[in-house]
């Protein structure tokens, strides 16, 4: 999220960040967005009318693209159905490997290390009704080094995520 906000502050970037949505006050995303001067809204994903609230926000602010970051649950299927090419996510691995339910955070990096793969990275993809199965927009890679821990690998992948997400958003907006 911070990488997207910072990229959007460049006048040459083709998109703006209209709002950052957080599930509750005091989350790191909400605090960073506030520090960066971006409007935040608190929407509880466990509320019965969460999908209605999200759709209202999309309409109210004229949102062209919803960028998920750190979102570890399925996005409301009715929103995905209404906006099949307007919701994107970033995943800390090279999909389709190491994706799906439960594959987030350290779980992903542990699985990558256990696999013996020499490369990992991140994937920006469209959101679908299933975890990590939407079409790939962009991937960036980095090596898995001998002696890597989930933490050291996560840090290396995060560097690529901070490059990949703004690149993907740039591509999506300039391809229109």
C-alpha positions as CSV (number, residue, x, y, z in Angstrom):
1,X,0.0,0.0,0.0
2,X,2.8,2.4,0.9
3,X,4.6,1.7,-2.4
4,X,1.4,2.5,-4.3
5,X,0.7,5.7,-2.4
6,X,4.3,6.9,-2.9
7,X,4.2,6.0,-6.6
8,X,1.0,7.9,-7.1
9,X,2.6,11.0,-5.6
10,X,4.7,11.3,-8.7
11,X,2.9,13.5,-11.2
12,X,3.9,11.1,-14.0
13,X,2.1,8.2,-12.4
14,X,-1.3,7.6,-14.2
15,X,-3.4,6.9,-11.1
16,X,-4.2,8.4,-7.7
17,X,-5.0,6.7,-4.5
18,X,-8.5,7.8,-3.5
19,X,-8.8,6.0,-0.2
20,X,-7.2,3.3,1.9
21,X,-9.7,0.9,3.5
22,X,-8.7,-0.8,6.8
23,X,-10.7,-3.4,8.8
24,X,-10.3,-1.5,12.1
25,X,-8.7,1.6,13.5
26,X,-5.0,1.4,14.4
27,X,-3.9,-1.1,11.7
28,X,-0.5,-0.5,10.2
29,X,-2.1,0.3,6.8
30,X,-4.4,2.9,8.3
31,X,-1.5,4.5,10.3
32,X,0.8,4.6,7.2
33,X,-2.0,5.9,4.9
34,X,-2.8,8.7,7.4
35,X,0.9,9.6,7.7
36,X,1.1,9.8,3.9
37,X,-1.9,12.1,3.8
38,X,-4.3,9.6,2.2
39,X,-8.0,9.4,3.3
40,X,-8.8,6.2,5.2
41,X,-12.1,4.5,5.8
42,X,-12.8,1.7,8.3
43,X,-14.9,-1.1,6.9
44,X,-15.2,-4.3,8.9
45,X,-15.0,-7.3,6.5
46,X,-17.0,-9.3,9.0
47,X,-20.0,-7.0,8.8
48,X,-23.1,-8.3,7.0
49,X,-23.2,-5.4,4.6
50,X,-19.5,-5.3,3.8
51,X,-20.0,-5.9,0.1
52,X,-22.6,-3.2,0.0
53,X,-20.2,-0.8,1.8
54,X,-17.4,-1.6,-0.7
55,X,-19.6,-1.2,-3.7
56,X,-20.9,2.1,-2.3
57,X,-17.4,3.4,-1.8
58,X,-16.4,2.3,-5.4
59,X,-19.4,4.3,-6.7
60,X,-19.0,7.3,-4.4
61,X,-15.4,7.9,-5.2
62,X,-15.5,6.7,-8.8
63,X,-12.9,4.0,-8.2
64,X,-11.4,2.5,-11.4
65,X,-9.1,0.0,-9.7
66,X,-9.2,-1.7,-6.3
67,X,-5.8,-2.8,-5.1
68,X,-5.7,-5.3,-2.3
69,X,-2.6,-5.5,-0.1
70,X,-2.3,-7.8,2.8
71,X,-5.9,-9.0,2.2
72,X,-6.0,-12.6,3.4
73,X,-9.6,-13.5,2.8
74,X,-11.8,-14.0,-0.3
75,X,-13.1,-10.7,-1.6
76,X,-16.9,-10.5,-1.8
77,X,-17.9,-12.6,-4.8
78,X,-20.6,-10.1,-5.8
79,X,-18.1,-7.3,-6.0
80,X,-15.7,-9.6,-8.0
81,X,-18.5,-10.5,-10.4
82,X,-19.4,-6.8,-10.9
83,X,-15.8,-5.7,-11.4
84,X,-13.8,-8.7,-12.9
85,X,-11.0,-6.5,-14.2
86,X,-11.0,-3.8,-11.6
87,X,-9.7,-5.7,-8.5
88,X,-6.1,-6.7,-8.2
89,X,-4.0,-8.3,-5.5
90,X,-0.3,-9.0,-4.9
91,X,0.9,-12.4,-3.8
92,X,4.4,-13.0,-2.3
93,X,5.2,-16.0,-4.6
94,X,5.2,-16.9,-8.3
95,X,1.7,-18.1,-8.9
96,X,0.3,-20.6,-9.6
97,X,2.8,-22.3,-7.3
98,X,2.5,-21.5,-3.6
99,X,-1.0,-19.9,-3.8
100,X,-4.4,-20.8,-2.4
101,X,-6.1,-20.8,1.0
102,X,-3.6,-20.5,3.8
103,X,-0.7,-19.5,1.6
104,X,0.1,-16.1,3.0
105,X,2.9,-14.5,5.0
106,X,5.5,-16.9,6.4
107,X,3.5,-19.9,5.2
108,X,4.4,-19.0,1.6
109,X,8.1,-18.5,2.3
110,X,8.4,-21.7,4.3
111,X,6.8,-23.6,1.4
112,X,9.2,-22.0,-1.1
113,X,12.2,-22.8,0.9
114,X,11.0,-26.4,1.5
115,X,10.5,-26.9,-2.2
116,X,14.1,-26.3,-3.0
117,X,13.2,-23.8,-5.8
118,X,16.0,-21.4,-6.7
119,X,13.7,-18.6,-7.6
120,X,10.7,-17.0,-6.0
121,X,9.1,-13.5,-6.3
122,X,5.7,-12.0,-6.4
123,X,2.7,-11.9,-8.6
124,X,0.2,-9.1,-9.3
125,X,-3.0,-10.7,-10.4
126,X,-6.7,-10.1,-11.0
127,X,-8.9,-11.2,-8.1
128,X,-11.2,-14.0,-8.8
129,X,-13.7,-15.9,-6.6
130,X,-11.0,-18.3,-5.5
131,X,-7.7,-17.6,-3.7
132,X,-4.8,-16.6,-6.0
133,X,-6.4,-18.0,-9.2
134,X,-7.1,-14.8,-11.1
135,X,-5.1,-14.0,-14.3
136,X,-1.5,-12.8,-13.8
137,X,-0.8,-9.2,-14.7
138,X,2.9,-9.1,-13.7
139,X,5.6,-11.1,-11.9
140,X,9.0,-10.2,-10.5
141,X,11.6,-12.7,-9.4
142,X,14.3,-12.9,-6.8
143,X,16.7,-15.7,-5.8
144,X,16.2,-18.1,-2.9
145,X,19.6,-18.1,-1.3
146,X,21.2,-20.9,0.7
147,X,20.5,-20.3,4.4
148,X,17.4,-18.3,3.7
149,X,14.8,-18.2,6.5
150,X,11.2,-17.3,5.9
151,X,12.1,-13.8,7.3
152,X,15.1,-13.1,5.0
153,X,13.2,-14.4,2.0
154,X,10.1,-12.4,2.9
155,X,12.3,-9.2,3.0
156,X,13.7,-9.9,-0.4
157,X,10.3,-10.6,-1.9
158,X,8.9,-7.5,-0.3
159,X,11.5,-5.4,-2.2
160,X,10.1,-6.9,-5.4
161,X,6.5,-6.3,-4.3
162,X,7.2,-2.6,-3.8
163,X,8.4,-2.5,-7.4
164,X,5.9,-4.8,-9.0
165,X,2.6,-3.3,-7.7
166,X,3.3,0.2,-8.9
167,X,4.6,-1.3,-12.3
168,X,1.4,-3.3,-12.7
169,X,-0.9,-0.4,-11.9
170,X,1.1,1.8,-14.3
171,X,0.6,-0.8,-17.0
172,X,-3.1,-1.2,-16.4
173,X,-3.7,2.5,-16.6
174,X,-1.5,3.2,-19.6
175,X,-3.0,0.3,-21.5
176,X,-6.4,1.8,-21.4
